[in-house]
Amino acid sequence: MANNETYSVVLIGLGNVGVFYDIGDLTGKKYLTHAKAFSKHARFDLVAGIDPNDEARATFTKAYSRMAFASLDDVESNLEPDVVVISSPTDFHLDSIEKVFRYWRPKAVLCEKPLAYNYPDAQRILEVCNTYNTQLFVNFFRVCDPSTAKVRQIILDNFKSRYFSGVAWYSKGLKANGVHFVNLLQDLFGDVTSIKIISSGRRLKPDDLEPEFELRFGSGKVVFLPCKSEDYFHNSIEIIASGGRLRYDNSGMKVIWQSAEEDTRFPGYVRLSSKERDISPDYDRIQLNVVEQLLNALDGKPATICSGRTALNTQAVITQIETLTNEDDHHEHSR
């Protein structure tokens, strides 16, 4: 029997990913924000938004005809949301979640990435949600995209028991952007088994850094390199295995697989096929895919949305990278 329950949603944080990324979309086909994705989904009811910024609240109310409040303290007492979305700045994630449970007992919390800027705060967020038996999810949207399921199958077919190596470029900070690819690689290849700092790199104020580092997984490794150009944004991954090459270009907006094949011109040689399999995601639907996977989780169905526990594992890797980078910095200065 189909589950037709509708889940009510309150959105805390009405900034870019909360509201503004798709506010000017005249086609109605872009789902780049929480507000758009939840408001357009038949199984969710977006009931209110919360943000201290007057302009953000006014924009949200005008666009979605929903109530908006400056803080949780101002919210009408009769609201009892099933889902609370935390889209406030990372510094305020823990404070926002602790305040949520002073007023409500939601079934689920969906938090923006990263959970926090440090491991203890991230761990505390998960503990608070567990205390109240609330499911915690984190908005690493790539693992929710249908294209990632195809990539998982390619890896099963072509990387099995075979060594792989890769390079990942990331822009404008490990915590702000590199963390996306760390989480994706954990999803695709399992736990990180070791971390090596190649260079401590630049420090980005106030809380981020840009080291060069290597992550090892069960049967392979990926080297992360910061893209230090300030002129444009660039995130990409290239992974080489005996079965072929996997590429995430332009932040993952384009995903390509090339199989290895016999070279018809030079017998005995194997090369990458000139035929590329395009498994690129539909980036206009990134937040709608997250909402769909959240719905599966709420309905008790299999879901690919990142859990709080998985996000904490990602946070642990980021924290270890930061710790090792600080040690590397100290050694450099001591020489």
N, C-alpha and C positions, 0 to 999 in steps of 0.2 A: 504494500500500500504506500502510495507516494506521500512524502512529507510536504505539506503545504504551509507549515508554520512560517510566519513572518517575524523577522528579528529586528527590533528597534536599535538604532545606532545614534550615539552622540560623538561628535568630532571635536577633539580638543586640539587646537592649533589650526588656524585658517590662513596659513602662508602658502607657499608655492605648491608643494605636493598636497596640501590640504584642499586648496581652492584654485589657485591662480594659473597653474600651468595650462589648463585648457579653458580658461574663462572666456577667451575670445574665439572659441571654435564655433563657427557658424554652421558646419556640416552636421554637428551632433554625433560624429563618429569617433571622436577622440576621448579616450578614458585614461587621462594622465593624472587624475587627482582622486583622492578619497571621496570628496563630495560628489563628483560626477558619477563615479562608479557605483556608490551605494544608493544615490538618489534615483538612478535609472534601473536598478535591479528589482525585479518583481518580488523577491523574497526578503528584501530589506526595506526598512522605513527609516530614512534619515530624519530625526526629529529635532535636532538642535546642534548648534556649533558654539564653541567657547574660544575667545581670544581677547586679550587686553587691548588690541589695536582697534580703534573706532572705525577706520577705513576698511579693515579686513572684515569686521562684522557687518558693516553696511553692504559691502560687495556680496558677501555670502547670503545675506537676507534677500537682497534684490534678485540674485541669480536663482536661488532655490526656494524662496518663500518659506523659509524655516526660521525659528526663533534663534537668536544669538545672544550670548551673555558674555560679560567681561571676565567673569571668573566662576569657578564651581560654587562659590558661596552665594552667587546670585541666581543660580538655576532654580527653577520652580520645583517645589518639593515632590510633586506628583510624577516627575520623570523617573522611570526605572528602566534604563536601557539594558538590552541584552548584550550589546557590543559597545565597547568604548575604544575609539581610535585615538592613539597618542601621536599627534603630529606636531607637537611643540618642539622647540630647539632641544638638541640632545642634552644639554646641561640641565634641563628641567624634566627629563623623563621620569626619574625616580620620584621627584616631588609630586609630579602630576599623578602618577599611579598611586602613591600613598594617599593622596587626597581623594582619589576616586573611591577608594574603599572606606572612606569615612561616610560616604553618602550612599553608595550603591554596592550591589553584589552581582556584577555582570557575569554572563556565561563565558565571555571571551574578551580579551584585550588584544588589539592589534597595534603594535608599536613600530614607529619608524626605526630604521637602522641608523647607526648602531644602537644597541640597547642603552649604552652609556659610554662615557669617555674613559672609564676605568672598570676593572673587573669586579671589585667589591660592590659598586653600585649596580652593575648588571646582575650580579648574583642576588642582591637584595630584591631587585625587581621580580625575579623568578620566585624567590621565597615568598614575597607578599602575595603573588597570584596563587601560588600553591596553597598558602594558608587558607584562602577563601575558595579553594577548589575551582578557580577560574583558569580557563585555558589561555596561555600566552602564546602569541604568534608575532613574528617580526617580518617587516615588509622588505625582504630580499626577493624582489619580484621575478628575477630570472628563473628561479626554481619552480615558479608557478606556471611559466609559459609552456604551452604544448610542445614547442620546439625542443625543450630540454629533455622531454621524454624520448624524442627521436635521437638526441645525442647520447642519452644513456644506452639506448639499444645499439648504436654504432660502436660505443666503447665495449659493450659486451661481445659484439661480433668481431671486433678488430684489435682490441687491446688486451684480450684475455691472456693472462700469464706472460705478457710481453712487456718489455721495458719501454717506457715513453719518456720524452723530455720536452720541455716547453719554455716559452718566454712570455711573460705578461708585462705589458706597459700600462702604467696607471698615472693619472694626472691629479694634481692639487690635493695630495695628502692620502696617507694610508688609511686613516680612520674615516675620512670623508668619502673616498672612492675606491681605494685599493681593497677595502674590506668586502666589497661586492664580489670581486673575483676570488678572494680567499674563500668566501662562503660557497660560491658556485663550484670551485674545485673540490671542496670538502664533500659537496653533494655528489659530484661525479666520481670521485676517486677514494672517498673515505677519509679516515683520520689522518692528520698530519703526523708523521713519525719523527721528523726532526726539522730544525730550523737553523740556518746558517746566515749570519750577517756578512755581506760582502763589503758594504760601505755604509757608514751611518747617514750620509747624505745631509740634506738641508733640514733645518727646523722651521716649521710653519707655526706661527702664533695663532691662537694661544695654546692649542692642545694637540697639534698634529705634527707629523714628521714624514720624511720621504727617503727611507733607507732603500738600498739595494739588498735583496735577500733571496735566499733559496728555501723553498719548501719541498720536503720529501714526503712522498706518499708510499703506499705499499710496494709499488713496482715502478715508480718513476719520480721525476722531480720537475719543478717549475721555478724558473728564476724570475723574480719581479724587479723591474727597472722603472724608476720614476721618469716621467716625461717632463722635463724641466722647462719646456717652452711655456711662457706666460701668454702667448698669442692665441692659443687654441687648446681645446680640450681633446684628449686622446686616451682611450682605454682599449686595449686589444689583447688577445691571447693567440698564440700559435703553438700547437702541440703536435709533435712528430712521434709516430709509432710505426712499427714494421708494416702495419696494414694500411697506413696512409697518413694524411695530414688533416687536422681539425683547426679551423680558424674562427675566432670571434673578432670581427672587425667593427670599427666605429661604435665602441661601447657595447657590442653584441647586437646591434641592429642588423648586422649581416653575419650569418653563421654558415660556413661552407665546409663540406667534407670532400676530400679528394682521395680516392682509393689508389693503392699501389697496383701497378699492372705491368705485364711483360711489354718491353719496348719492341714494337714490330720492326723498327728500322735497324736496331742493333741487337741481334740475338744474344741471349744470356744476360741482358741488362733489364733491370726493373726500374720503372720511373713512376712519378705521380701522373695519374690520368689527366688529360686535358679537359675531360668532362667533369665539371664540378657539380656536386649535389647541393643545391641551395635549400637549407633548412632554417632560413631566417624567420624570426618571430614577427608578429604584427605589433610593432611598438605603439601603435595607436590604442591598443587594448591592454596595456601592461597592468593597469590597476583593476580593470574588470576581471582579468585572469586571477588576480589575488583574491578578489571578492568571491569568485566562483570556488576557489580552493578553500577559502574560509567557510563558505557554505557547506562544502563537503564535510569538513571537520565538525561543524556544528551539528550536521545531520548524522554523524557517526559513520561516515563513509571514508574510504581511503582518500588521502589528500596529500598534495606535494608542498603545501605551504610550510615555510620554515617555522619550526616550533621554538619556544623559548629555550628549551634545553639545547637544541642545535645552535641557536644564536649565541648561547653562552659558551659553547665550544669554540665558535668563531672568535668570540671576545677573548677567550683564553689564548688563542694563537696570536691575536693582535697584541695582547698584553705582553706575551713572551717576546715577540719581535721588539716591542718598545723597550723592555728590560734589557735585552741583549744589545740593542742599539745604544742605550745609555752606557752600558759597560764598555762597548766598543769606543764610544766617544771618550770615556774616561782614560782608556788605554792610549788612545791617540794623543790626548793632551798630556799624558804622563811621559811620553817618549822624548 
